[in-house]
Amino acid sequence: MKEQFKTRQQLADELGVSPKTLYRKLKVLQIEIPRGLIPPKLYAEILERICN
């Protein structure tokens, strides 16, 4: 099955936080997300860094 690009909202939902909280967490971790959809590889990296 092909991996799909996801939105910030989908990432926030998966983490159980609001998009604004997600933005704050990413800022603390110094992770920049390009505008638009999040590529699968970056999505996985973000999940790994936030969950650890």
N, C-alpha and C positions, 0 to 999 in steps of 0.2 A: 504494500500500500504506500502510495506517495505521501510524503509529509507535506503539510500545508502551511502557508504563511498565516500568521495570526495577528489579531489586533491587541492593542494595549489593554482594552477592556477584557478580552479573553484571558490575557495573562493575569490581570488583577483578579478576575473571578476565580481562576485556578488557585491563586494564592490566598483567596478569601479576604482581600483588601479592596479599598476603593482605588480608582485610577490615580487619584491625588496622592494617596499613601504610597502607591507603587512608584510614582514619580520621585517622591522623597527618598525612598529606599534606594532607587537607582542613582540618585544624586550622591548619597552618602557613599555608595560603592563605586562611584565615578564610572558608571556605565552610561554611555550615550546610545540612544536608540535613534536610528534615522527616521525621518518622516515617513508616514505610511505604514505598511504592514511590516511585521517583524519576521525576518527569515527564520526557518526552522533551527538552523545551527545557533544563531544568536538567542533564540527563544530557550533552547536547552541550556545554554551557558548561563543565562539569566536565572533560570529556575535553580540551577545547581548552586550558583553563588548566593542567592537569596535564602535558599533553604538550609545552607550550611552555617 
